[in-house]
């Protein structure tokens, strides 16, 4: 009887291939999680419009106070902001969706560390607002809009991502004391996708794939 049995080299080769694919899959998952970023959360915390404060009985002071909050909720990624361009609109008739621009100003760009918050509080002059109409509106409280446009880069370990545009906006109503009706912060929203964010099913697929390889091995 021959001492030379069937070779099991093919089985060993399969195990090596599976191990390589498993390592590649886990590495891809790790990289995806490491590169995944979340856009900053921007919200209007406070607004004051003296011209709409009926207790003052005057529309002569026509500036607007705006308190903007920016949250970086990333656990290990900083954010570099380009200058932030803020535009304010007033809706004469909100039903037609056409707001008139009443103010525009820019905030200096800055760096924000991971899980840090920043506030930007400013008075800005306005133009073209029919204040007498806004004060006497009978169809509900006056409605304004804030739009924010900037570009951000994320700091991941020792390198920075490319810039990508961030365009956000939100409407808010003003009381007869010139303050934002909603007491809580009003979040500025956008339909733009987040950089490297992907969809949750991508991560799920990688996990299932790696689990399948482990069972097979």
LUMTI-187980 format. One record per atom (N, C-alpha, C, O): x, y, z. Coordinates in steps of 0.02 Angstrom, whole numbers, padded with zeros to 5 digits, always signed. Layout:
<pts>
XYZ;...
</pts>
This chain:
<pts>
+00043-00060+00000;+00000+00000+00000;+00044+00061+00000;+00093+00064+00037;+00027+00109-00040;+00069+00169-00047;+00061+00213+00014;+00007+00220+00042;+00119+00243+00035;+00117+00290+00090;+00094+00359+00069;+00087+00404+00110;+00084+00367+00005;+00067+00434-00021;-00009+00438-00030;-00036+00412-00079;-00043+00472+00018;-00116+00480+00013;-00133+00542-00027;-00089+00577-00051;-00199+00556-00034;-00221+00615-00070;-00197+00679-00035;-00200+00684+00026;-00173+00725-00073;-00147+00787-00045;-00204+00832-00021;-00256+00837-00053;-00193+00865+00037;-00243+00912+00061;-00222+00985+00047;-00246+01031+00080;-00178+00993-00002;-00155+01061-00019;-00210+01106-00042;-00209+01166-00029;-00260+01077-00077;-00316+01118-00101;-00355+01148-00044;-00375+01206-00047;-00365+01108+00009;-00403+01132+00067;-00365+01189+00102;-00395+01238+00123;-00299+01179+00108;-00259+01232+00140;-00260+01296+00100;-00260+01351+00128;-00260+01289+00035;-00261+01348-00009;-00327+01385+00000;-00329+01447+00002;-00382+01347+00006;-00448+01378+00016;-00450+01416+00081;-00477+01472+00086;-00420+01385+00134;-00419+01419+00199;-00380+01484+00195;-00400+01535+00223;-00325+01484+00159;-00285+01545+00151;-00324+01599+00115;-00322+01658+00133;-00360+01578+00062;-00400+01626+00024;-00455+01657+00067;-00466+01717+00067;-00489+01613+00106;-00542+01638+00149;-00514+01685+00202;-00545+01736+00218;-00456+01668+00229;-00425+01710+00281;-00407+01779+00251;-00417+01830+00284;-00382+01778+00191;-00364+01841+00158;-00426+01884+00146;-00425+01944+00159;-00479+01853+00120;-00540+01890+00106;-00571+01917+00170;-00596+01973+00173;-00569+01875+00223;-00595+01897+00288;-00557+01957+00314;-00587+02006+00337;-00491+01954+00310;-00449+02010+00333;-00464+02072+00292;-00468+02128+00319;-00471+02063+00227;-00486+02120+00183;-00553+02150+00200;-00561+02212+00202;-00603+02108+00214;-00669+02132+00231;-00670+02171+00296;-00700+02224+00301;-00635+02143+00347;-00632+02177+00412;-00594+02243+00407;-00612+02292+00440;-00541+02243+00367;-00503+02305+00357;-00545+02358+00323;-00544+02417+00341;-00584+02336+00273;-00628+02383+00238;-00681+02412+00285;-00696+02472+00283;-00708+02369+00329;-00757+02392+00377;-00726+02442+00425;-00756+02493+00440;-00666+02427+00449;-00631+02473+00495;-00619+02540+00462;-00630+02593+00493;-00595+02539+00399;-00581+02601+00363;-00645+02641+00352;-00646+02702+00358;-00699+02606+00335;-00763+02639+00324;-00787+02674+00387;-00810+02731+00385;-00780+02640+00444;-00801+02670+00507;-00756+02728+00527;-00779+02777+00555;-00691+02722+00511;-00643+02775+00528;-00654+02837+00486;-00647+02893+00511;-00673+02828+00422;-00681+02885+00377;-00751+02915+00380;-00762+02970+00355;-00797+02881+00411;-00866+02905+00414;-00869+02970+00455;-00842+02973+00510;-00901+03020+00428;-00907+03084+00462;-00980+03106+00466;-01022+03083+00427;-00994+03151+00512;-01060+03181+00518;-01054+03256+00510;-01009+03287+00539;-01097+03285+00470;-01097+03357+00462;-01112+03391+00528;-01146+03363+00571;-01086+03452+00538;-01102+03488+00599;-01177+03503+00604;-01211+03511+00554;-01201+03505+00665;-01271+03522+00677;-01274+03597+00691;-01245+03622+00739;-01310+03633+00649;-01316+03706+00656;-01388+03723+00675;-01436+03696+00647;-01396+03768+00722;-01463+03786+00745;-01467+03859+00766;-01417+03888+00787;-01527+03888+00761;-01540+03955+00785;-01563+03950+00857;-01616+03921+00871;-01525+03977+00903;-01542+03972+00974;-01585+04031+00997;-01630+04022+01038;-01572+04089+00969;-01609+04148+00992;-01611+04200+00937;-01565+04207+00897;-01666+04236+00935;-01676+04291+00887;-01710+04348+00924;-01755+04337+00965;-01688+04409+00909;-01724+04467+00936;-01728+04521+00882;-01677+04541+00853;-01790+04544+00868;-01802+04595+00818;-01839+04652+00852;-01900+04650+00858;-01804+04704+00873;-01836+04759+00910;-01894+04791+00873;-01943+04812+00903;-01889+04795+00806;-01941+04828+00767;-02008+04792+00772;-02061+04821+00760;-02006+04727+00791;-02068+04688+00797;-02090+04682+00870;-02139+04647+00885;-02055+04715+00915;-02075+04714+00986;-02127+04769+00996;-02111+04828+01000;-02190+04749+01001;-02245+04797+01004;-02245+04838+01069;-02276+04891+01071;-02210+04814+01120;-02207+04853+01182;-02164+04916+01173;-02171+04964+01211;-02120+04915+01123;-02078+04974+01110;-02116+05026+01068;-02100+05085+01070;-02167+05002+01031;-02208+05047+00990;-02166+05089+00942;-02179+05148+00932;-02115+05056+00913;-02073+05092+00865;-02038+05041+00819;-02019+04987+00840;-02031+05061+00756;-01995+05018+00708;-01930+05052+00686;-01901+05034+00634;-01906+05100+00725;-01847+05138+00705;-01783+05097+00711;-01736+05108+00672;-01780+05051+00759;-01719+05011+00767;-01728+04947+00727;-01765+04903+00748;-01695+04942+00669;-01711+04891+00620;-01657+04838+00613;-01653+04805+00561;-01616+04829+00663;-01566+04775+00662;-01596+04711+00690;-01648+04712+00723;-01563+04655+00676;-01585+04590+00701;-01528+04556+00739;-01471+04556+00716;-01544+04529+00796;-01495+04491+00836;-01506+04417+00822;-01562+04392+00825;-01451+04383+00806;-01455+04312+00789;-01402+04273+00829;-01343+04290+00827;-01423+04221+00863;-01379+04178+00901;-01377+04110+00867;-01426+04073+00868;-01320+04095+00837;-01312+04033+00798;-01267+03984+00837;-01215+04003+00863;-01288+03922+00840;-01250+03870+00875;-01227+03817+00825;-01265+03795+00783;-01163+03797+00831;-01135+03745+00787;-01106+03690+00830;-01064+03702+00873;-01130+03629+00820;-01108+03571+00858;-01069+03523+00814;-01093+03503+00760;-01010+03504+00835;-00973+03450+00802;-00983+03387+00844;-00953+03379+00897;-01025+03342+00819;-01042+03282+00857;-00996+03223+00842;-01005+03169+00869;-00947+03233+00798;-00899+03180+00783;-00856+03165+00844;-00833+03211+00878;-00846+03101+00859;-00809+03082+00919;-00734+03092+00912;-00700+03105+00962;-00708+03088+00852;-00635+03092+00845;-00614+03130+00782;-00560+03118+00755;-00656+03176+00759;-00640+03213+00698;-00655+03287+00709;-00710+03306+00729;-00606+03329+00695;-00616+03401+00699;-00644+03428+00633;-00645+03392+00583;-00667+03490+00634;-00697+03521+00575;-00665+03589+00563;-00661+03631+00608;-00642+03600+00501;-00618+03666+00479;-00675+03699+00440;-00698+03672+00389;-00697+03757+00463;-00750+03794+00428;-00718+03849+00386;-00675+03886+00409;-00740+03854+00323;-00726+03914+00284;-00771+03970+00310;-00814+03957+00352;-00762+04032+00288;-00808+04085+00310;-00881+04064+00300;-00899+04035+00250;-00922+04080+00350;-00993+04061+00349;-01033+04121+00324;-01033+04174+00355;-01068+04112+00269;-01110+04165+00241;-01182+04156+00265;-01214+04105+00252;-01208+04207+00299;-01275+04206+00327;-01320+04253+00288;-01302+04311+00278;-01377+04228+00267;-01426+04269+00231;-01494+04264+00266;-01516+04209+00284;-01526+04322+00276;-01592+04324+00307;-01644+04345+00256;-01632+04389+00215;-01701+04311+00259;-01758+04328+00215;-01820+04341+00258;-01827+04315+00313;-01864+04383+00230;-01929+04395+00262;-01983+04374+00212;-01981+04392+00153;-02033+04336+00237;-02088+04314+00195;-02146+04364+00201;-02178+04369+00253;-02158+04401+00147;-02218+04443+00146;-02280+04399+00141;-02331+04412+00174;-02274+04349+00100;-02329+04300+00093;-02298+04231+00090;-02272+04211+00038;-02300+04195+00146;-02265+04131+00149;-02295+04079+00103;-02261+04032+00082;-02359+04086+00086;-02393+04036+00045;-02361+04030-00024;-02361+03976-00054;-02333+04085-00050;-02302+04081-00117;-02228+04062-00113;-02195+04052-00164;-02202+04056-00051;-02134+04032-00042;-02080+04081-00063;-02021+04062-00067;-02098+04143-00077;-02049+04192-00100;-02031+04240-00043;-02072+04281-00022;-01970+04234-00019;-01946+04279+00033;-01902+04332+00003;-01866+04320-00046;-01903+04392+00032;-01860+04446+00007;-01797+04447+00050;-01801+04445+00111;-01738+04452+00019;-01676+04456+00058;-01673+04521+00095;-01684+04575+00066;-01657+04518+00160;-01656+04579+00201;-01589+04591+00234;-01576+04646+00259;-01545+04541+00234;-01480+04550+00265;-01433+04494+00243;-01454+04438+00229;-01368+04511+00241;-01318+04462+00224;-01253+04482+00258;-01231+04539+00254;-01221+04433+00292;-01157+04447+00323;-01117+04383+00327;-01143+04328+00317;-01053+04390+00341;-01007+04332+00343;-00974+04327+00411;-00956+04377+00442;-00966+04265+00433;-00931+04250+00495;-00862+04220+00478;-00856+04183+00430;-00813+04237+00516;-00745+04213+00503;-00742+04138+00512;-00771+04109+00558;-00705+04104+00466;-00695+04032+00471;-00655+04015+00534;-00619+04057+00561;-00661+03953+00556;-00626+03932+00617;-00621+03856+00619;-00651+03820+00579;-00581+03832+00667;-00574+03760+00678;-00613+03741+00740;-00611+03776+00791;-00649+03684+00736;-00688+03659+00793;-00667+03588+00809;-00671+03543+00767;-00645+03577+00870;-00624+03511+00891;-00682+03461+00895;-00740+03481+00892;-00665+03397+00902;-00717+03346+00905;-00759+03354+00968;-00735+03368+01023;-00825+03344+00958;-00875+03349+01011;-00873+03417+01046;-00884+03422+01106;-00859+03470+01008;-00858+03537+01034;-00918+03577+01007;-00945+03562+00954;-00938+03628+01045;-00992+03672+01025;-00965+03744+01017;-00917+03763+01050;-00995+03781+00972;-00975+03851+00961;-01038+03893+00953;-01088+03871+00925;-01035+03955+00978;-01091+04002+00970;-01065+04063+00933;-01010+04087+00945;-01107+04088+00889;-01092+04149+00852;-01152+04196+00860;-01205+04184+00831;-01142+04250+00899;-01196+04297+00914;-01181+04364+00881;-01129+04393+00893;-01228+04387+00840;-01215+04448+00801;-01278+04489+00793;-01334+04463+00789;-01268+04556+00791;-01319+04602+00768;-01304+04617+00695;-01246+04628+00677;-01356+04618+00654;-01346+04634+00584;-01399+04684+00561;-01457+04679+00580;-01379+04731+00519;-01426+04780+00492;-01470+04748+00438;-01450+04699+00406;-01529+04775+00429;-01575+04749+00378;-01592+04803+00327;-01579+04863+00338;-01621+04782+00272;-01642+04829+00220;-01702+04800+00184;-01707+04739+00175;-01747+04843+00163;-01803+04822+00122;-01860+04788+00158;-01903+04758+00126;-01861+04791+00225;-01914+04758+00262;-01973+04806+00271;-01964+04861+00297;-02033+04787+00250;-02092+04829+00263;-02114+04820+00336;-02162+04783+00350;-02080+04853+00381;-02091+04841+00453;-02163+04855+00474;-02191+04819+00515;-02192+04907+00447;-02262+04923+00466;-02308+04865+00448;-02355+04850+00485;-02296+04834+00390;-02336+04776+00370;-02322+04716+00415;-02367+04680+00435;-02258+04706+00431;-02239+04649+00473;-02269+04654+00542;-02290+04604+00571;-02272+04716+00569;-02299+04725+00637;-02374+04713+00637;-02401+04685+00685;-02408+04735+00584;-02481+04732+00583;-02509+04669+00550;-02569+04664+00538;-02465+04622+00535;-02489+04561+00499;-02546+04528+00538;-02541+04517+00598;-02599+04512+00502;-02657+04480+00534;-02664+04407+00516;-02709+04373+00542;-02620+04381+00474;-02625+04312+00453;-02580+04265+00493;-02564+04211+00470;-02561+04286+00553;-02516+04246+00593;-02451+04283+00607;-02442+04339+00582;-02406+04254+00645;-02343+04288+00662;-02299+04297+00601;-02302+04256+00554;-02257+04349+00600;-02210+04359+00544;-02162+04299+00539;-02142+04270+00589;-02145+04282+00477;-02101+04225+00464;-02037+04249+00429;-02040+04286+00380;-01981+04228+00456;-01915+04243+00428;-01879+04178+00411;-01900+04124+00431;-01824+04185+00375;-01784+04126+00358;-01710+04143+00364;-01687+04198+00347;-01672+04094+00390;-01599+04100+00393;-01569+04047+00347;-01587+03989+00350;-01523+04068+00304;-01486+04022+00261;-01412+04028+00277;-01386+04083+00285;-01379+03972+00282;-01307+03970+00296;-01272+03932+00240;-01294+03878+00220;-01218+03960+00215;-01179+03928+00162;-01105+03931+00180;-01079+03985+00195;-01072+03875+00178;-01001+03872+00192;-00972+03809+00160;-01007+03772+00126;-00909+03798+00173;-00876+03735+00153;-00838+03710+00214;-00810+03750+00252;-00836+03645+00223;-00802+03616+00281;-00753+03562+00259;-00762+03529+00208;-00701+03554+00299;-00654+03499+00292;-00650+03463+00359;-00652+03495+00412;-00645+03398+00357;-00639+03359+00418;-00566+03340+00431;-00531+03320+00385;-00545+03346+00493;-00478+03325+00512;-00483+03254+00541;-00512+03243+00594;-00453+03206+00505;-00454+03136+00526;-00381+03116+00540;-00341+03111+00494;-00366+03105+00603;-00297+03092+00625;-00252+03150+00604;-00258+03205+00630;-00205+03136+00556;-00157+03188+00537;-00170+03217+00467;-00127+03251+00440;-00228+03203+00438;-00242+03230+00372;-00312+03260+00369;-00354+03248+00411;-00322+03301+00317;-00386+03336+00308;-00421+03311+00245;-00388+03296+00195;-00486+03308+00248;-00524+03289+00189;-00528+03349+00141;-00509+03404+00159;-00553+03336+00082;-00566+03390+00035;-00625+03431+00061;-00665+03408+00101;-00630+03492+00036;-00687+03535+00054;-00751+03507+00022;-00750+03480-00033;-00805+03514+00058;-00870+03501+00026;-00920+03553+00052;-00917+03574+00110;-00965+03571+00008;-01012+03625+00022;-01062+03604+00075;-01084+03547+00078;-01080+03653+00117;-01131+03643+00168;-01181+03700+00161;-01165+03757+00176;-01241+03684+00140;-01293+03735+00130;-01354+03715+00171;-01384+03663+00160;-01371+03757+00220;-01424+03742+00267;-01473+03800+00272;-01456+03856+00253;-01532+03786+00297;-01581+03840+00306;-01639+03819+00350;-01652+03760+00359;-01674+03869+00377;-01733+03855+00419;-01776+03918+00424;-01750+03974+00424;-01841+03908+00427;-01889+03962+00439;-01901+03969+00515;-01894+03920+00552;-01919+04028+00536;-01939+04037+00606;-01991+04093+00611;-01990+04141+00572;-02035+04086+00659;-02087+04136+00671;-02066+04181+00729;-02029+04161+00773;-02091+04243+00727;-02072+04293+00777;-02135+04316+00814;-02187+04330+00784;-02128+04321+00880;-02184+04342+00922;-02193+04418+00921;-02153+04453+00890;-02245+04442+00954;-02257+04515+00956;-02210+04550+01004;-02215+04611+01014;-02164+04513+01034;-02110+04543+01074;-02043+04540+01037;-01991+04555+01065;-02046+04521+00974;-01987+04521+00933;-01940+04462+00943;-01883+04463+00920;-01964+04409+00977;-01923+04351+00990;-01947+04290+00952;-02005+04286+00931;-01901+04243+00942;-01919+04181+00908;-01972+04144+00948;-01964+04134+01008;-02026+04124+00914;-02081+04091+00950;-02060+04024+00979;-02077+04008+01036;-02024+03985+00941;-02003+03919+00965;-01947+03928+01016;-01894+03954+01001;-01960+03905+01077;-01912+03915+01131;-01849+03873+01120;-01794+03896+01134;-01857+03812+01095;-01799+03769+01083;-01762+03793+01020;-01789+03832+00980;-01701+03769+01013;-01663+03786+00954;-01696+03761+00890;-01725+03706+00889;-01693+03801+00838;-01721+03783+00773;-01664+03758+00729;-01619+03797+00711;-01666+03695+00711;-01610+03665+00673;-01613+03685+00600;-01666+03681+00568;-01556+03704+00573;-01550+03717+00502;-01539+03651+00466;-01498+03610+00486;-01577+03640+00413;-01576+03575+00380;-01554+03581+00307;-01556+03633+00276;-01532+03523+00282;-01510+03518+00212;-01523+03449+00187;-01524+03400+00225;-01533+03444+00121;-01542+03378+00091;-01478+03350+00063;-01478+03296+00033;-01422+03385+00073;-01358+03363+00045;-01331+03303+00083;-01338+03301+00144;-01301+03254+00049;-01273+03195+00084;-01211+03213+00124;-01176+03261+00108;-01197+03175+00175;-01138+03185+00216;-01077+03152+00184;-01083+03100+00152;-01019+03183+00194;-00957+03157+00165;-00939+03090+00196;-00937+03084+00257;-00926+03040+00153;-00907+02973+00175;-00961+02940+00219;-00947+02889+00251;-01021+02969+00222;-01069+02942+00269;-01098+02876+00246;-01108+02831+00286;-01112+02870+00180;-01140+02808+00154;-01207+02794+00185;-01238+02838+00215;-01231+02732+00178;-01293+02710+00209;-01278+02655+00258;-01229+02619+00252;-01322+02649+00307;-01311+02600+00359;-01309+02529+00332;-01276+02486+00361;-01345+02516+00275;-01346+02448+00249;-01278+02427+00222;-01264+02367+00215;-01234+02476+00206;-01167+02459+00183;-01129+02424+00239;-01098+02372+00228;-01130+02454+00299;-01096+02424+00355;-01127+02356+00372;-01091+02309+00387;-01193+02352+00370;-01227+02290+00386;-01206+02235+00337;-01194+02178+00358;-01200+02251+00274;-01180+02202+00224;-01110+02177+00237;-01096+02117+00229;-01065+02222+00256;-00996+02201+00271;-00994+02155+00331;-00957+02106+00331;-01033+02171+00382;-01035+02128+00442;-01061+02059+00425;-01032+02009+00446;-01116+02056+00386;-01145+01991+00367;-01095+01952+00325;-01087+01892+00335;-01061+01986+00279;-01012+01952+00236;-00956+01922+00277;-00936+01865+00266;-00929+01961+00325;-00874+01936+00366;-00896+01879+00411;-00858+01832+00422;-00958+01882+00436;-00985+01828+00477;-00992+01764+00437;-00978+01710+00462;-01014+01771+00374;-01021+01713+00330;-00953+01679+00319;-00948+01617+00319;-00901+01720+00309;-00834+01692+00300;-00810+01655+00362;-00780+01602+00356;-00824+01682+00420;-00803+01651+00482;-00836+01582+00491;-00803+01533+00510;-00901+01580+00475;-00937+01516+00481;-00910+01466+00432;-00902+01407+00448;-00894+01489+00371;-00868+01443+00319;-00800+01414+00338;-00785+01356+00324;-00760+01458+00370;-00693+01435+00388;-00697+01386+00446;-00645+01360+00469;
</pts>
